[in-house]
Amino acid sequence: MERPLIFVSNDDGYAAKGINVLIEVLMEFGDVVAVAPHTGRSGKGCSITSEVPVNVWNISRKPGLEVYACTGTPVDCVKVAFDAVLTRRPVLVVGGINHGDNSAVNAHYSGTMGVVLEGCMKGVPSVAFSLCSHDADADFSNTIPVIRRVVSEVLQRGLPTGSCLNVNFPDVPSYAGIKVCRQACGEWTNEWEGHNHPRGGKWYWLTGEFSCSESDPDCDRIALDNGYVAITPTKIDFTDYALLDAMKQWNL
């Protein structure tokens, strides 16, 4: 009997440790096809490439696994995979494991989340996994049992149309538990470091400090700070329904 097909991508590149750990776990559940950027594309969110062509080539192929590199963004990887690489529809789209935190409003910038939002828009259950460590040789061993549990549940239960999961792991020796959370608010400050250009004007380097004023233990950022794995159900529908109803009273 044909095994289920799972599609994988990320924003750290096909050679990153995180995606390769993830692939090994997902191969327990089905055949895997990975199309990922040929180099790091962090912070690309849902951006796409529209003015130049993208190149896609096979990196490796063995029974149950195909890996491709793509010169485009993470969302490009999903789009080109569905149109030109995959020979059948996947049962699951997975992004990660990202090297770095994608909790709170950072989910809006994340290329890893871009992968699963695109998968979600294509009507496929989609899950993102991120570890709160930017170390290229980060230890992902603690994440593996949780990934197995989440993937098993999603394959068994599915996800509502238009919803996906954003899963973040704290970088701690052992987890306090797993929490299903809301997305925390937060703000980046001191985002640009300016330097004088030798030929006049200034150039700026993106940097910044993230702060979260939340104290609610049921939001993802605080859950992570307390050692919990944070799972945030996320919707692709940005509509503010409460405001929509209120605006029906406006004199427009």
Backbone as JSON, one array per atom type, in Angstrom:
{
  "sequence": "MERPLIFVSNDDGYAAKGINVLIEVLMEFGDVVAVAPHTGRSGKGCSITSEVPVNVWNISRKPGLEVYACTGTPVDCVKVAFDAVLTRRPVLVVGGINHGDNSAVNAHYSGTMGVVLEGCMKGVPSVAFSLCSHDADADFSNTIPVIRRVVSEVLQRGLPTGSCLNVNFPDVPSYAGIKVCRQACGEWTNEWEGHNHPRGGKWYWLTGEFSCSESDPDCDRIALDNGYVAITPTKIDFTDYALLDAMKQWNL",
  "N": [[0.85, -1.19, 0.0], [0.49, 2.25, -0.79], [2.43, 4.7, 0.84], [1.57, 7.56, 2.91], [2.13, 10.92, 1.7], [4.35, 13.44, 2.68], [5.1, 16.84, 2.75], [7.92, 19.0, 3.05], [9.54, 21.99, 4.11], [11.62, 24.9, 4.74], [13.16, 27.86, 6.22], [15.82, 28.11, 6.63], [17.4, 26.81, 4.86], [18.21, 23.94, 2.8], [20.32, 22.43, 3.79], [20.44, 22.81, 6.49], [20.61, 21.81, 9.93], [18.22, 21.52, 11.37], [16.06, 21.01, 9.52], [16.84, 18.59, 8.52], [16.84, 16.88, 10.74], [14.09, 16.95, 11.17], [13.11, 15.76, 8.82], [13.97, 13.11, 9.15], [12.36, 12.3, 11.3], [9.78, 12.59, 10.2], [9.8, 10.71, 8.17], [9.09, 8.42, 9.42], [6.38, 8.43, 9.3], [5.56, 8.56, 6.67], [6.23, 8.88, 3.09], [8.59, 11.37, 2.12], [8.94, 14.53, 0.64], [11.13, 17.14, 0.18], [11.47, 20.51, -0.48], [13.52, 23.13, -0.35], [15.0, 26.35, 0.46], [18.12, 27.2, -1.17], [19.95, 28.43, 0.35], [20.12, 30.37, 3.43], [16.99, 31.89, 4.21], [15.78, 33.43, 6.15], [13.25, 35.35, 7.82], [11.7, 36.0, 5.64], [9.0, 35.72, 5.57], [5.87, 35.64, 4.0], [6.78, 36.23, 1.49], [7.24, 36.3, -2.1], [8.87, 35.41, -5.2], [8.89, 37.35, -8.03], [10.0, 38.74, -10.18], [12.22, 37.59, -11.27], [13.34, 34.4, -12.57], [13.14, 31.26, -10.71], [15.4, 28.73, -9.69], [15.41, 25.21, -9.52], [16.69, 22.23, -8.19], [17.61, 18.76, -7.91], [18.85, 17.42, -4.9], [19.21, 15.05, -3.44], [18.15, 11.63, -3.62], [16.34, 8.87, -2.52], [14.76, 5.74, -1.6], [11.61, 6.64, -0.48], [12.3, 9.27, 0.08], [12.91, 12.48, -1.24], [14.95, 15.24, -1.93], [15.15, 18.65, -2.66], [16.71, 21.66, -3.8], [16.11, 25.2, -3.89], [16.23, 28.37, -5.43], [14.57, 30.35, -4.59], [12.22, 31.94, -2.3], [10.94, 30.7, 0.91], [8.1, 30.4, 0.54], [8.0, 30.35, -2.25], [9.19, 27.86, -2.58], [7.19, 26.1, -1.71], [5.15, 26.68, -3.56], [6.34, 26.05, -6.08], [6.86, 23.39, -5.66], [4.28, 22.22, -5.41], [3.32, 22.74, -7.96], [5.2, 21.72, -9.79], [6.9, 19.69, -8.84], [5.89, 17.74, -6.97], [4.28, 14.61, -7.32], [1.94, 13.66, -6.38], [-0.72, 14.59, -4.15], [0.17, 15.97, -1.03], [-0.41, 14.8, 2.36], [0.2, 16.34, 4.45], [1.79, 19.39, 5.27], [4.86, 20.59, 6.36], [6.84, 22.86, 8.19], [10.19, 23.73, 9.07], [12.73, 22.12, 11.14], [12.86, 25.18, 12.63], [15.73, 27.21, 13.2], [15.58, 29.11, 15.68], [13.37, 31.32, 17.45], [9.89, 31.55, 16.79], [7.69, 32.68, 18.01], [4.94, 34.7, 19.31], [4.42, 37.96, 17.84], [6.41, 37.6, 16.02], [5.85, 35.55, 14.34], [4.71, 36.65, 12.09], [6.8, 37.53, 10.52], [8.18, 35.29, 9.85], [9.74, 32.97, 7.71], [9.47, 30.25, 7.98], [6.89, 30.04, 9.04], [5.68, 31.12, 6.82], [5.83, 29.0, 5.02], [3.96, 27.14, 6.11], [1.61, 28.62, 6.16], [1.19, 28.98, 3.46], [0.85, 26.3, 2.71], [-1.48, 25.83, 4.15], [-3.23, 27.59, 2.84], [-3.44, 26.18, 0.52], [-5.07, 24.18, 1.26], [-4.12, 22.03, 2.74], [-3.43, 20.25, 5.73], [-1.23, 21.84, 7.99], [1.86, 22.41, 9.69], [4.16, 24.2, 11.71], [7.42, 24.02, 13.09], [9.63, 25.23, 15.54], [12.71, 25.94, 17.18], [13.93, 27.61, 20.03], [16.65, 28.57, 19.52], [19.47, 29.81, 17.89], [21.69, 28.47, 17.19], [23.73, 26.82, 14.9], [24.37, 24.18, 15.23], [22.44, 23.21, 16.94], [20.83, 21.38, 19.61], [18.41, 19.19, 18.91], [17.19, 17.05, 20.05], [15.31, 16.86, 22.18], [13.01, 17.79, 20.99], [12.01, 15.84, 19.32], [10.27, 13.66, 20.35], [7.95, 15.19, 20.88], [7.34, 16.28, 18.39], [6.66, 13.92, 17.07], [4.29, 13.28, 18.46], [2.61, 15.5, 17.89], [2.46, 15.42, 15.07], [1.31, 12.89, 14.71], [-1.21, 13.3, 15.93], [-2.29, 15.32, 14.26], [-2.35, 14.02, 11.76], [-4.2, 12.07, 12.36], [-6.5, 13.47, 13.28], [-6.77, 15.69, 11.65], [-6.97, 19.17, 10.59], [-8.89, 22.17, 11.04], [-10.28, 23.72, 8.11], [-8.38, 26.35, 6.82], [-6.86, 26.75, 9.08], [-3.77, 26.42, 10.87], [-0.83, 25.15, 12.61], [1.42, 26.61, 14.9], [4.27, 25.71, 16.32], [6.42, 26.06, 19.0], [9.53, 25.45, 20.58], [11.08, 25.66, 23.74], [14.52, 26.32, 24.5], [15.68, 24.29, 26.44], [16.86, 21.91, 28.95], [14.88, 20.02, 29.67], [11.36, 19.76, 29.17], [8.71, 21.65, 30.69], [6.22, 20.92, 30.08], [3.46, 20.77, 27.73], [1.77, 23.39, 26.18], [-1.23, 24.64, 24.82], [-1.61, 27.6, 23.25], [-2.42, 31.16, 23.05], [-1.36, 33.66, 20.67], [1.22, 35.83, 21.63], [1.51, 39.38, 22.23], [3.92, 41.86, 21.22], [6.94, 43.81, 20.71], [9.38, 45.17, 18.52], [12.28, 47.09, 19.08], [14.77, 49.69, 18.62], [15.65, 49.01, 16.0], [17.36, 49.45, 13.85], [20.74, 49.84, 13.05], [22.75, 52.5, 12.45], [25.25, 53.67, 10.14], [27.79, 55.85, 8.92], [28.15, 56.36, 5.48], [31.0, 56.03, 3.43], [30.94, 57.53, 1.1], [29.06, 59.42, 1.46], [25.83, 60.06, 2.96], [23.95, 57.46, 4.71], [24.18, 54.04, 5.75], [22.24, 51.24, 6.89], [21.98, 48.68, 9.32], [20.02, 45.88, 10.0], [18.88, 45.16, 13.18], [18.06, 45.05, 16.53], [15.84, 44.77, 19.43], [13.7, 42.57, 21.07], [10.73, 42.89, 22.88], [8.34, 41.79, 25.25], [5.41, 42.59, 26.77], [3.58, 41.06, 28.0], [2.03, 39.06, 30.58], [0.47, 36.93, 30.88], [0.15, 33.53, 31.46], [-0.86, 31.87, 29.53], [-0.2, 32.72, 27.03], [1.95, 32.39, 24.15], [4.67, 33.31, 24.3], [5.21, 33.68, 27.05], [4.7, 31.13, 27.98], [6.84, 29.75, 26.78], [8.98, 31.03, 28.09], [8.59, 29.94, 30.56], [9.35, 27.37, 30.22], [7.71, 25.66, 28.76], [6.56, 23.8, 25.9], [5.12, 25.56, 23.29], [2.13, 25.65, 21.6], [0.47, 27.19, 19.08], [-2.57, 27.67, 17.68], [-3.29, 28.88, 14.46], [-4.76, 31.15, 12.17], [-5.45, 31.7, 8.67], [-7.2, 33.58, 7.89], [-7.42, 36.9, 8.27], [-9.44, 38.53, 9.16], [-11.0, 40.77, 11.38], [-13.55, 40.0, 13.18], [-15.14, 41.05, 15.23], [-14.67, 43.8, 15.01], [-15.58, 44.09, 12.42], [-18.34, 43.68, 12.75], [-18.87, 45.88, 14.44], [-18.29, 48.0, 12.73], [-20.41, 48.06, 11.06], [-22.12, 49.88, 12.03], [-21.02, 52.28, 11.43], [-20.99, 55.48, 9.75], [-20.64, 55.2, 6.76]],
  "CA": [[0.0, 0.0, 0.0], [1.26, 3.48, -0.9], [2.54, 5.46, 2.08], [1.19, 8.97, 2.78], [3.19, 11.83, 1.28], [4.51, 14.62, 3.52], [5.97, 17.86, 2.15], [8.71, 19.72, 4.05], [10.41, 23.09, 3.7], [12.07, 25.73, 5.87], [13.77, 29.11, 5.76], [17.25, 28.06, 6.94], [18.11, 26.13, 3.78], [18.07, 22.48, 2.79], [21.43, 21.79, 4.5], [20.37, 23.11, 7.92], [20.42, 20.65, 10.79], [16.83, 21.4, 11.8], [15.19, 20.36, 8.54], [17.27, 17.19, 8.36], [16.26, 16.16, 11.88], [12.65, 16.86, 10.93], [12.89, 14.78, 7.76], [14.14, 11.76, 9.72], [11.17, 12.0, 12.1], [8.6, 12.49, 9.34], [9.86, 9.49, 7.37], [8.41, 7.37, 10.18], [4.95, 8.54, 9.04], [5.25, 8.49, 5.26], [7.26, 9.34, 2.17], [8.86, 12.79, 2.31], [9.58, 15.36, -0.38], [11.54, 18.43, 0.72], [11.98, 21.56, -1.37], [13.91, 24.17, 0.59], [15.95, 27.31, -0.12], [19.49, 26.71, -1.29], [20.69, 29.09, 1.43], [19.2, 30.92, 4.41], [15.99, 32.88, 3.79], [15.06, 33.81, 7.35], [12.57, 36.64, 7.81], [11.06, 36.27, 4.35], [7.55, 35.69, 5.72], [5.13, 35.07, 2.87], [7.23, 36.86, 0.25], [7.41, 35.47, -3.28], [9.75, 35.94, -6.24], [8.05, 37.61, -9.2], [10.67, 39.46, -11.25], [13.27, 36.74, -11.85], [12.99, 32.98, -12.43], [13.81, 30.51, -9.66], [16.01, 27.48, -10.13], [15.17, 24.08, -8.61], [17.45, 21.06, -8.61], [17.59, 17.66, -6.95], [20.03, 17.25, -4.06], [19.36, 13.63, -3.14], [16.95, 10.81, -3.84], [16.41, 7.5, -2.07], [13.4, 5.29, -1.36], [10.87, 7.34, 0.56], [12.77, 10.64, 0.32], [13.52, 13.32, -2.27], [15.31, 16.57, -1.42], [15.45, 19.61, -3.71], [17.08, 23.03, -3.43], [15.42, 26.21, -4.69], [16.83, 29.69, -5.23], [13.54, 31.29, -4.18], [11.84, 32.09, -0.9], [10.22, 29.53, 1.41], [6.81, 30.25, -0.12], [8.32, 29.88, -3.6], [9.46, 26.42, -2.51], [5.91, 25.4, -1.64], [4.43, 26.87, -4.81], [6.95, 25.29, -7.17], [6.7, 21.97, -5.35], [2.92, 21.8, -5.75], [3.07, 22.86, -9.4], [6.16, 21.11, -10.71], [7.75, 18.64, -8.25], [5.11, 16.66, -6.36], [3.5, 13.78, -8.25], [0.65, 13.44, -5.74], [-1.02, 15.61, -3.15], [0.6, 15.56, 0.32], [-1.41, 14.81, 3.44], [0.69, 17.24, 5.48], [2.88, 20.32, 4.96], [5.56, 20.88, 7.61], [7.95, 23.81, 8.11], [11.13, 23.68, 10.2], [12.65, 22.78, 12.44], [13.56, 26.45, 12.49], [16.76, 27.61, 14.16], [15.18, 30.41, 16.2], [12.01, 31.49, 17.99], [8.86, 32.15, 15.94], [6.5, 32.93, 18.81], [4.41, 36.06, 19.38], [4.22, 38.58, 16.54], [7.47, 37.19, 15.12], [5.27, 34.64, 13.35], [4.39, 37.39, 10.87], [8.01, 37.7, 9.73], [8.85, 34.0, 9.71], [9.65, 32.16, 6.5], [8.95, 28.94, 8.39], [5.44, 30.19, 9.06], [5.26, 31.32, 5.44], [5.66, 27.66, 4.44], [2.72, 26.48, 6.55], [0.49, 29.45, 5.73], [0.96, 28.64, 2.05], [0.25, 24.98, 2.71], [-2.83, 26.0, 4.65], [-4.01, 28.19, 1.76], [-3.66, 25.13, -0.48], [-6.02, 23.23, 1.8], [-3.44, 20.88, 3.33], [-3.04, 20.47, 7.13], [0.13, 22.37, 7.99], [2.42, 22.63, 11.03], [5.51, 24.75, 11.78], [8.18, 23.72, 14.3], [10.77, 26.13, 15.74], [13.44, 25.84, 18.45], [14.44, 28.92, 20.45], [18.11, 28.59, 19.49], [20.01, 30.1, 16.55], [22.92, 27.69, 17.03], [23.68, 25.96, 13.72], [24.47, 22.78, 15.69], [21.54, 23.11, 18.09], [20.41, 20.05, 20.02], [16.98, 19.04, 18.65], [16.74, 15.73, 20.52], [14.1, 16.97, 23.0], [11.84, 18.12, 20.17], [11.57, 14.71, 18.5], [9.05, 13.01, 20.85], [6.8, 16.09, 20.76], [7.0, 16.3, 16.96], [5.93, 12.67, 16.78], [2.94, 13.37, 19.03], [1.83, 16.49, 17.16], [2.21, 14.91, 13.72], [0.36, 11.79, 14.84], [-2.53, 13.86, 16.2], [-2.78, 16.04, 13.08], [-2.69, 13.04, 10.74], [-5.39, 11.34, 12.79], [-7.66, 14.33, 13.49], [-6.84, 16.77, 10.69], [-7.09, 20.53, 11.11], [-9.98, 22.89, 10.36], [-9.9, 24.47, 6.91], [-7.94, 27.71, 7.12], [-6.09, 26.81, 10.32], [-2.51, 25.68, 10.93], [-0.25, 25.17, 13.95], [2.75, 27.18, 15.11], [4.81, 25.02, 17.49], [7.72, 26.58, 19.41], [10.18, 24.71, 21.65], [12.11, 26.38, 24.49], [15.84, 25.67, 24.47], [15.92, 23.9, 27.83], [17.2, 20.49, 29.03], [13.66, 19.23, 29.69], [10.19, 20.63, 29.07], [7.75, 21.64, 31.79], [4.99, 20.34, 29.55], [3.01, 21.32, 26.45], [0.62, 24.28, 26.34], [-1.88, 25.23, 23.66], [-1.55, 29.01, 23.66], [-2.68, 32.23, 22.11], [-0.17, 34.4, 20.26], [1.52, 36.99, 22.47], [1.88, 40.65, 21.61], [5.31, 42.23, 21.46], [7.41, 44.93, 19.89], [10.81, 45.33, 18.25], [12.78, 48.45, 19.23], [16.18, 49.88, 18.21], [15.72, 48.02, 14.94], [18.37, 49.73, 12.82], [22.03, 50.41, 13.47], [23.18, 53.35, 11.35], [26.67, 53.97, 9.96], [28.06, 56.79, 7.85], [28.7, 55.8, 4.26], [32.2, 56.82, 3.08], [30.67, 58.42, -0.03], [27.93, 60.27, 1.82], [24.62, 59.37, 3.39], [24.1, 56.43, 5.73], [23.61, 52.71, 5.55], [21.65, 50.73, 8.13], [22.02, 47.23, 9.54], [18.87, 45.46, 10.8], [19.23, 44.54, 14.45], [16.86, 45.25, 17.33], [15.57, 44.05, 20.68], [12.28, 42.23, 21.16], [10.19, 42.93, 24.23], [6.96, 41.33, 25.39], [4.87, 43.11, 28.03], [2.56, 40.12, 28.48], [2.3, 38.24, 31.77], [-0.5, 35.83, 30.84], [0.85, 32.26, 31.24], [-1.46, 31.16, 28.42], [0.3, 33.19, 25.73], [3.07, 31.54, 23.75], [5.97, 33.8, 24.74], [5.37, 33.41, 28.48], [4.81, 29.67, 28.11], [8.22, 29.4, 26.45], [9.83, 31.52, 29.17], [8.39, 29.05, 31.7], [9.84, 26.04, 29.89], [6.71, 24.85, 28.08], [6.37, 23.82, 24.45], [3.95, 26.4, 23.01], [1.45, 25.36, 20.33], [-0.48, 28.26, 18.82], [-3.41, 27.54, 16.48], [-3.17, 30.12, 13.69], [-5.68, 31.19, 11.03], [-5.04, 32.53, 7.54], [-8.2, 34.63, 7.77], [-7.04, 38.0, 9.13], [-10.59, 39.37, 9.45], [-11.4, 41.07, 12.76], [-15.0, 39.9, 13.08], [-15.76, 41.97, 16.18], [-14.63, 45.13, 14.4], [-16.46, 44.05, 11.26], [-19.71, 43.92, 13.23], [-18.97, 47.25, 14.94], [-18.21, 48.94, 11.62], [-21.7, 48.13, 10.39], [-22.78, 51.05, 12.59], [-20.34, 53.49, 10.98], [-21.63, 56.24, 8.68], [-19.76, 55.11, 5.59]],
  "C": [[0.88, 1.25, 0.0], [1.25, 4.25, 0.42], [2.09, 6.9, 1.85], [2.41, 9.81, 2.37], [3.17, 13.07, 2.17], [5.49, 15.57, 2.84], [6.63, 18.7, 3.24], [9.47, 20.88, 3.4], [10.83, 23.86, 4.94], [12.55, 27.07, 5.35], [15.26, 29.18, 6.08], [18.06, 27.4, 5.84], [18.09, 24.62, 3.94], [19.16, 21.79, 3.6], [21.38, 22.01, 6.01], [20.09, 21.85, 8.73], [18.95, 20.43, 11.12], [15.96, 20.66, 10.81], [15.58, 18.9, 8.36], [16.85, 16.32, 9.53], [14.78, 15.92, 11.65], [12.34, 15.8, 9.89], [12.98, 13.36, 8.32], [12.92, 11.35, 10.54], [9.97, 11.74, 11.19], [8.61, 11.25, 8.47], [9.28, 8.29, 8.12], [6.92, 7.32, 9.83], [4.59, 8.41, 7.56], [6.45, 8.85, 4.4], [7.39, 10.86, 2.31], [9.47, 13.39, 1.05], [9.87, 16.71, 0.26], [12.01, 19.33, -0.41], [12.26, 22.75, -0.47], [14.89, 25.14, -0.07], [17.37, 26.77, -0.16], [20.41, 27.35, -0.27], [19.67, 29.73, 2.36], [18.26, 31.98, 3.85], [15.14, 33.31, 4.99], [14.42, 35.19, 7.21], [11.86, 36.97, 6.52], [9.54, 36.2, 4.43], [6.87, 34.98, 4.57], [5.56, 35.67, 1.54], [7.41, 35.84, -0.86], [8.34, 36.17, -4.26], [8.94, 36.12, -7.52], [8.79, 38.22, -10.38], [11.81, 38.68, -11.9], [12.85, 35.29, -11.7], [13.69, 32.37, -11.23], [14.29, 29.19, -10.24], [15.76, 26.4, -9.07], [15.97, 22.89, -9.11], [17.47, 20.02, -7.5], [18.92, 17.56, -6.22], [20.28, 15.77, -3.77], [18.03, 12.92, -3.37], [17.23, 9.4, -3.35], [14.99, 7.03, -1.8], [12.74, 6.03, -0.2], [11.28, 8.78, 0.79], [13.36, 11.26, -0.94], [13.75, 14.7, -1.69], [15.72, 17.45, -2.59], [15.87, 20.94, -3.09], [16.41, 23.99, -4.39], [16.05, 27.57, -4.39], [15.82, 30.73, -4.73], [13.33, 31.34, -2.68], [11.18, 30.8, -0.4], [8.86, 29.32, 0.74], [6.98, 29.82, -1.58], [8.51, 28.37, -3.61], [8.17, 25.62, -2.48], [5.19, 25.49, -2.99], [5.02, 26.03, -5.94], [6.83, 23.79, -6.93], [5.33, 21.47, -5.78], [2.67, 21.82, -7.25], [3.96, 21.99, -10.25], [6.95, 19.94, -10.14], [6.92, 17.45, -7.75], [4.28, 15.92, -7.41], [2.15, 13.38, -7.67], [0.5, 14.44, -4.59], [-0.55, 15.14, -1.77], [-0.54, 15.6, 1.31], [-1.04, 15.83, 4.51], [1.8, 18.11, 4.91], [3.53, 20.7, 6.29], [6.7, 21.85, 7.34], [8.86, 23.66, 9.31], [12.16, 22.58, 10.04], [13.48, 24.06, 12.36], [14.6, 26.64, 13.59], [16.41, 29.01, 14.65], [13.7, 30.45, 16.53], [11.08, 32.12, 16.96], [7.56, 32.36, 16.71], [6.09, 34.39, 18.69], [4.27, 36.64, 17.97], [5.33, 38.24, 15.55], [6.97, 36.2, 14.07], [4.98, 35.34, 12.04], [5.61, 37.54, 9.95], [8.59, 36.37, 9.24], [8.65, 33.34, 8.35], [9.16, 30.77, 6.79], [7.44, 28.97, 8.46], [4.89, 30.46, 7.66], [4.99, 30.0, 4.74], [4.29, 27.1, 4.82], [1.48, 27.32, 6.21], [0.16, 29.17, 4.27], [0.34, 27.25, 1.93], [-1.2, 25.02, 3.14], [-3.73, 26.59, 3.57], [-4.28, 27.2, 0.64], [-4.55, 24.01, 0.05], [-5.42, 21.98, 2.4], [-3.15, 21.17, 4.81], [-1.55, 20.8, 7.23], [0.59, 22.73, 9.4], [3.83, 23.17, 10.92], [6.14, 24.38, 13.12], [9.39, 24.63, 14.37], [11.38, 25.9, 17.12], [14.04, 27.2, 18.78], [15.97, 28.9, 20.6], [18.55, 28.85, 18.06], [21.3, 29.32, 16.27], [22.78, 26.76, 15.82], [23.75, 24.49, 14.08], [23.6, 22.57, 16.92], [21.14, 21.66, 18.37], [18.88, 19.96, 19.89], [16.39, 17.78, 19.28], [15.46, 15.8, 21.34], [12.84, 17.21, 22.16], [11.22, 16.88, 19.52], [10.33, 14.02, 19.05], [7.8, 13.88, 20.69], [6.37, 16.19, 19.3], [6.21, 15.06, 16.58], [4.48, 12.77, 17.26], [2.07, 14.34, 18.23], [1.47, 15.97, 15.77], [1.18, 13.78, 13.75], [-1.06, 12.3, 15.05], [-3.12, 14.54, 14.96], [-3.15, 15.06, 11.97], [-3.98, 12.29, 11.08], [-6.64, 12.23, 12.79], [-7.85, 15.36, 12.38], [-6.84, 18.12, 11.38], [-8.24, 21.22, 10.39], [-9.44, 23.62, 9.12], [-9.54, 25.91, 7.29], [-7.15, 27.86, 8.39], [-4.83, 25.96, 10.22], [-1.95, 25.82, 12.34], [1.15, 25.77, 13.92], [3.29, 26.62, 16.42], [6.22, 25.55, 17.79], [8.25, 25.81, 20.62], [11.15, 25.62, 22.4], [13.43, 25.61, 24.42], [16.26, 25.36, 25.9], [16.2, 22.4, 27.87], [15.99, 19.57, 29.05], [12.47, 20.17, 29.75], [9.31, 20.51, 30.31], [6.44, 21.0, 31.37], [4.68, 20.96, 28.2], [1.78, 22.18, 26.73], [0.09, 24.7, 24.98], [-2.17, 26.68, 24.02], [-2.13, 29.94, 22.61], [-1.36, 32.91, 21.76], [0.01, 35.64, 21.13], [1.74, 38.23, 21.62], [3.35, 40.94, 21.93], [5.74, 43.33, 20.51], [8.92, 44.88, 19.73], [11.18, 46.8, 18.39], [14.26, 48.48, 18.84], [16.51, 48.96, 17.04], [16.83, 48.25, 13.91], [19.62, 50.36, 13.44], [22.61, 51.18, 12.29], [24.69, 53.59, 11.34], [26.83, 54.95, 8.8], [28.67, 56.07, 6.66], [29.9, 56.65, 3.84], [31.99, 57.77, 1.91], [29.44, 59.29, 0.22], [26.69, 59.46, 2.16], [24.92, 58.34, 4.47], [23.62, 55.09, 5.21], [23.21, 52.16, 6.91], [21.66, 49.21, 8.15], [20.86, 46.86, 10.45], [19.34, 44.71, 12.04], [17.99, 44.58, 15.32], [16.76, 44.38, 18.56], [14.08, 43.81, 20.76], [11.84, 42.24, 22.62], [8.73, 42.5, 24.21], [6.46, 41.78, 26.76], [3.84, 42.18, 28.64], [3.01, 39.43, 29.78], [1.38, 37.02, 31.83], [0.23, 34.51, 30.56], [0.3, 31.46, 30.07], [-1.11, 31.75, 27.07], [1.63, 32.52, 25.43], [4.41, 32.0, 24.3], [6.22, 33.49, 26.22], [5.46, 31.91, 28.73], [6.23, 29.22, 27.82], [9.17, 29.82, 27.56], [9.74, 30.61, 30.4], [8.73, 27.6, 31.38], [8.86, 25.13, 29.19], [6.89, 24.9, 26.56], [5.07, 24.57, 24.19], [3.39, 26.06, 21.64], [0.35, 26.4, 20.14], [-1.28, 27.96, 17.55], [-3.49, 28.89, 15.77], [-4.09, 30.05, 12.47], [-5.12, 32.06, 9.92], [-6.04, 33.66, 7.29], [-7.87, 35.74, 8.77], [-8.22, 38.85, 9.59], [-10.82, 39.54, 10.95], [-12.92, 41.1, 12.78], [-15.72, 40.82, 14.06], [-15.8, 43.38, 15.61], [-15.53, 45.19, 13.17], [-17.9, 44.34, 11.66], [-19.88, 45.36, 13.71], [-19.03, 48.26, 13.8], [-19.51, 49.02, 10.82], [-22.53, 49.32, 10.88], [-22.13, 52.36, 12.15], [-21.17, 54.18, 9.89], [-20.7, 56.3, 7.48], [-20.53, 55.26, 4.3]]
}
